[in-house]
C-alpha cells in the first residue's frame, strides 16, 4: 500500500517465471510443414505491428478524480488513459514502442482454492473475490490458482509482505519459513482481463531522461545497446515484476499501476534491473466439463428470481417447457459447472460471451456490450489436444495456418487480417476480432466453418485466438465418471461414481445420466447381472435414451475396462469357428443391409471391446465382449443372431509402463523429438527423460514426441533394437498390450517387447524377443495416470 516496500515473492521460482513467459508467447517461433501446406506453430515470437481496426462496443470509463499512486490497485480490469509520450521515448530492438489498440476488454472470473495439506490435499476453501481480512482462516499449506493472477498479503487490508500467485499449484512450505508458518492476512485478484500490460522505464529520477517502454517480458537486457538503468518508472497497465538479476533470478519487486519517481518507491536501492515481466491471464479453462450447471438471476448481485439450468436454453424469457420460470432479464449468474456460451439474442444469436465457471455479478463481468443475455448453450465436446486451421481463402482453398496454442496476434503465424474459413480439428477455441484476445468473441467447437456467418461474425476480421483448456488436463490423468439423476432431463437429486457399484441405493431410481471420460455398463440386477445397457461418453436425458425400457430399474453399474489393441472381430456361421467368416474392424449398423447373413454361431475377438446388439441400428439386447473366443454364441447369449455391432471408442489415456523385474519404467531421453531416432530404455524413476506413454490407432507413442512411435529397426530378429521413429515411416508398426502384460508386435507375429539385459552398454535398451517364460523382463504393468 502507499509508502510500503514492494518486495515480493513469486510462487514457483525462476523456472515458473520462465514457463510463465513462454506461456505469454515470447520465445522465438519455429515452423514445421505438415500436410496440405499447413503450418504448425510450436511457439511464438515478437509481436509485429498490424493495422488497427475500429474499437468495438462501449469501453469502461476511468473513475474520475482517482489518483494513481504506488501500491494502489484501482480496478485493474478497467482501461486507463494512455500517458503522454515524451519526445525522448525509445524502445529496444524487438520491443513495441506503442500499444496496439485493443477492442473491448474481455474479463475472466477468478478462483483459487486453499488447502490445509501439501499437494493440494486435505480440507479446502474456495476463494472467488478479494478478501480484505483472512487472518481468521485456518493455516494454508498449498494453493491452486484456477483463474486469474492473485497477490497474498501477510497482513489484513492488503498490507505487508506479498506473494504473487500465477495460475497453477503452489506449495507454501517450499517458499521458506516466512510463508510456511504464518497465516494469510488478505488476498487480492490483481489481473482480471486481457489488457496489454505497459511499463515505461526512465533513466533519471522524477520520470525524466531516456525512456524505454515495454509491453512484454525482458529476460536479459544484455542485448540492448546500453545497460538498463531504471531510476523511475510508470506502470500504465498490468502488474510488473522487476528482478535484480537476468532470467528472473532472485526476489523481485512488484510494481502495480502508478508512478514511481525513485527506485525506493518500489523497494529497491540499486537502479539496475536484471529482468522484468508482466503477469498475464492464462487461457480460459473448465474444471467440470461433464457436469454443466448454472444459476441465472433476474437482478444484479445474485438477487431476485432465479433459475437453475443444466441444458441449452433457447430463450430465457420464454422457456420452451412452459414450467421453468421466465426471466424478464438476466442481471447476474453463477456458472457452477461446465463451459457455457451466453448470447445476446434468443436462438443462440447476437454477441457471444464465453462463460467459465465462476460468478458474474452483473453484465460487465461477462464482458457484455449491453445488459441483454437471452440464450445459453452448453459446450459438449472434448477439450483435449486443441488444434485449429485458419484459411484466408473461402472454401478452405489455398494454404492454411495450423495453430495449437494461444495466439495473441494471427500475424505472428504469417496469417493475414482476414479469415474466410476455419477448420477446428479438436478442442474448443475462442476467436477474437481484435489482437490480445479483445473485442468480439466467437466460440468455436470441432467442425468446419465455411464463412464468417457460420461462426456468428458480420465480417471476416479475426486477429487472435486461444483454446479453452480443461483444468487438470495437463496432469494427463484419466478419469471415467458417471452421473445418475433421479429425474429426466438431468433434474432432481443426483449421485456420481468413478468406481464399479455392485448395487445402487434402493431409494434412488435413475431416470437420466451423464457419462464422462469413458464407457459404462448398466445392469438391471445387482452384482453385474441381468440385461446390459452400454453407454459411451455423452448425455442421456431419459431411460429410453439409455437403451432401457421406461419401467427398467437399474441394479448395478460397471466401468468398461481400458484396452490397448486395435478393434478386430470375426463372426462365424457354425460353432467352433467354422463355416463362413466375417471379419470386421469397425461398426456395422446392420449385417443384413451390408449383404451379410446375421446368423452367427461363434465369435472370436482379437482386439478391442465390442458391443454386439440383437437387432440392427444397435437396438435390442446388448452384450459387451472383450478379447476372447466364444465357441457357441447361442449358449452364451440365448440367440443365434447378431443384428449390429460396434467397437467401444476409448478416450486417450496416458500411462507408465513398469517393468517389475528390472525395477524401472520404459522411457525415452529428453529432447527426443529433435532426433531422427530416439533410444528406448528401462530407467529408474528419478533418472530423467519421459516415461509417459499413450496408445493411438495401434501406435505406442511417448508424450514428448507425438509425431514418433515405437518401432523395430533393422532385421526383425531376436534382439533387434526398438526405438522411437517418425510415425510416417512405412510399413506401419502397430502393437497391442495383452492382459498378461506382454507388449506384442502386430507386424512381427510371435515377437514381443523385451529388454536386452547382460553387461553391455546397451543392456537397458528395449529390444524385440520371442515369448519366453523364463524372461520376467517381458512382463509390463500398465499404470494409467
PEJO-V971059 format. One line per field, one symbol per residue. phi: phi as a letter, one per 40 degrees, with the letter a starting at -180 (. if undefined). burial: # if it has 24 or more other ideal C-beta (glycine too) atoms within 12 Angstrom, else .. A space follows every 10 residues. Layout:
phi = ???
burial = ???
This chain:
phi = .dgccbcabb chgdcccccc ccccgbcccb bbcbdggcbb ccabbccbcb dccccbgcbd ccccgcccbd gcbcfccbcb ccccccccca bcdgbccacc cccdcccbcb aabcbcbcgf bgcbbcbbbd bcabcccccb babbccagbb bcbcbcgfbg cbbcbcchcb bccccgccbc bbcccaaacb bbaccccabb bbcbcggbgc bbbbbacbca cccccadcbb baabbcagbb bbbcbcfgcg ccbbbcdibb cadccbgbbb ccbcaaaccb cccdabcbcc bcaabbbcbc ggbgcbacbb acbcaccadc cgbcccbcab caabccagbb bcbcbcggbg dbbcbccibb caccccgcca ccabbbbccb acccfcaabb bcbcfgcgcb bcbbadbcac cccgcccbbc abbccagbbb bbcbcgfbgd bbcbbdibbc acccbgbcac cabaaaccbc cgcccgccbb abbbbcbcfg bgcabbbbbd bcacdccbbc baabbbgabb bbbcbcfgbg cbbcbcdibb caccccgbcc ccbcbaaacc ccbbaccaab bbcbcfgbgc bbbbbacaca ccccgccccb babbbcagbb bbbcbcfgbg cbbcbccabb cbccccbgab bbcaaacccb cdbcacbcbc cbgabcabcc gcccbcbbcb bbbcdccggb bbbabafgcc bbdcbccbac acbgccbdgc cbbcbdcccb ccbbbbbccc gccbcccbcg bbcabdggbc cbccccbcac caccbccccb bcbcc
burial = #..#.##### ####.##### ######..#. .......### #######..# ..#..##.## .......#.# #######.## ..#.....## ##..##..## ########## #####....# ....###### #..#....## ########## ####...### ########## ##..#...#. .######### ########## ###...#..# #########. #..#...### ########## ####.###.# ########## ..#.####.. #.######## ########## ########.. ......#### ###.###... ...#..#.## ########## ####.#.#.# ########## #########. .######### ########## ##.......# ########## ########## ########## ########## ######..#. .#..###..# ########## ###..#.### #####..### ...#.##... #..#....## ########## ####...#.. ########## ..#..###.. ..######## ########## ###...#... .#.#..##.. #....#.#.# ########## ####...#.# #######..# ..#...#..# ########.# #########. .#.######. .##...#### ###.....## ########## ########## ###.....## #######... ..######.. ########.. #######... ...####### #.....#### ####.
